[in-house]
Amino acid sequence: MAQLTNTRPTAELQALDAAHHMHPFTHGAELGQKGARIITSADGCWLTDSEGNRILDGMAGLWCVNIGYGRQELVDSATRQMSELPFYNTFFQTSHLPAIQLAERLAQLAPGDLDHVFFASSGSEANDTNIRLVRTYWEMKGEPQRRAIISRWNAYHGSSVGSGSLGGMKGMHAQGGLPIPDIHHIDQPNWWSEGGEMSEHDFGIARARQLEEKILELGPENVAAFIAEPVQGAGGVIVPPESYWPEVSRIVKEYGILLIADEVICGFGRTGNWFGSQTVGIEPDIMTVAKGLSSGYLPIGGSIVSSDVASVIGGGEFNHGYTYSGHPVAAAVALENLRLLDEEGIVTRVREETGPYLKEKFESLAEHPMVGEAKIVGMMGSIALTPDKARRAAFKADAGTVGYLCRERCFANNLVMRHVGDRMIISPPLVISKEEIDALIARAWKSLDEAMVEAKENGLFEAA
Ligand SMILES: *Cc1c(COP(=O)(O)O)cnc(C)c1O
């Protein structure tokens, strides 16, 4: 078959890209100078670029290709559904087989009585839905003053106006007038950077208690919900201290506020269970899902809600929905993806076999002289770069200077490993083999060596 995407020289594609294509979270002029790396095909855990390089994808695309690239079953399910019914909506009392079956399957997989699904096409949309869901829930229960939603600094919940407000990315809030009213942020449980002299245990409790303090400050009767990722992803894979979530659970129960677990990354096997909530031991009222739901083959997301939330909302008309809520082709592909994850035992393998293997190898990166800590849950992990391990010191240079340098070395070594500030993160396809894990760690180590040399040569290896 003809390579549709590889028919023009790389330089020409880069020039066209720079001329017409605006990229998300990218400095446009800088990219224009440099030229984008152009990915042409992929298989398993490997990408191929327009120059023919084979690159190990340590990020599963953007935390989403859980099943790996190149699964013909997903292509076939899309083709079948496109022929049969490419689109119909789910508004105005209509439905269709893919949406029905996917909702049923998600209700089976989701813990507790999370039995109802409201579909969207992305995580951002689903979190926008959640803002309206939780406020409408309290309005319908006769407590309309409960509007406040508490979130965390450095959380990522999406990039729309609503979800970007929920998120705690200060750079995002700085552009375009975010956050919307009645969204409040508390500090994140990032012990390495912010824990000071405290033990991890005490720090976890202290950060959880900030939720209680915020609830009391706002007045418990005004608080609708708390939203958090079980393990923060885009914030740098921040694995909370073990003491954190039990204390948060106590607090949300005590004050009767809704808990939204944003499972967009943690869901569908990433942490070694179907959902991150199971891994960290929480019982949310709503879970946000997207990304791994379809392994990124088509855009789909949603909110999985408890019977209580569904029955309260169902008591009236919910004036909300997206044209593509429950899109039949996306739903069919998601269903097939869930079938493969289940029948091939991929989630179990992450929990019992490849996850523990990756953990052992990944944690050995902490022995590198530029690495302070290595933290990993299932198949999402991060390392903190530092010029001085003993002091858990940050670099004197702007946050992200050394991280960026390290990411560039990874790219040059044909490994996709992202940086968030000066943390390097991985989130590979869940189908990664032990041999591929060995390759990932070897390339990461080599890139760290090279980045450290480069940092030293450029006077960047200095503590703040
Ligand atoms: C990616 C992400 C989102 C946003 O999903 P989009 O599909 O990009 O809109 C929301 N929450 C979390 C935790 C994410 O990682």
Ligand as a Chemical Component Dictionary entry (heavy atoms), coordinates in Angstrom:
data_LIG
# 
_chem_comp.id                   LIG 
_chem_comp.type                 NON-POLYMER 
_chem_comp.pdbx_formal_charge   0 
_chem_comp.three_letter_code    LIG 
# 
loop_
_chem_comp_atom.comp_id 
_chem_comp_atom.atom_id 
_chem_comp_atom.alt_atom_id 
_chem_comp_atom.type_symbol 
_chem_comp_atom.charge 
_chem_comp_atom.model_Cartn_x 
_chem_comp_atom.model_Cartn_y 
_chem_comp_atom.model_Cartn_z 
_chem_comp_atom.pdbx_ordinal 
LIG C1 C1 C 0 -5.125 14.589 28.853 1  
LIG C2 C2 C 0 -5.882 14.800 30.082 2  
LIG C3 C3 C 0 -7.118 15.474 30.072 3  
LIG C4 C4 C 0 -7.651 16.136 28.843 4  
LIG O1 O1 O 0 -7.977 15.228 27.851 5  
LIG P1 P1 P 0 -8.067 15.731 26.323 6  
LIG O2 O2 O 0 -8.554 14.509 25.613 7  
LIG O3 O3 O 0 -6.710 16.197 25.921 8  
LIG O4 O4 O 0 -9.056 16.824 26.292 9  
LIG C5 C5 C 0 -7.826 15.553 31.239 10 
LIG N1 N1 N 0 -7.361 15.016 32.373 11 
LIG C6 C6 C 0 -6.189 14.375 32.425 12 
LIG C7 C7 C 0 -5.747 13.767 33.717 13 
LIG C8 C8 C 0 -5.400 14.267 31.292 14 
LIG O5 O5 O 0 -4.221 13.670 31.352 15 
# 
loop_
_chem_comp_bond.comp_id 
_chem_comp_bond.atom_id_1 
_chem_comp_bond.atom_id_2 
_chem_comp_bond.value_order 
_chem_comp_bond.pdbx_ordinal 
LIG C1 C2 SING 1  
LIG C2 C3 SING 2  
LIG C2 C8 DOUB 3  
LIG C3 C4 SING 4  
LIG C3 C5 DOUB 5  
LIG C4 O1 SING 6  
LIG O1 P1 SING 7  
LIG P1 O2 DOUB 8  
LIG P1 O3 SING 9  
LIG P1 O4 SING 10 
LIG C5 N1 SING 11 
LIG N1 C6 DOUB 12 
LIG C6 C7 SING 13 
LIG C6 C8 SING 14 
LIG C8 O5 SING 15 
# 
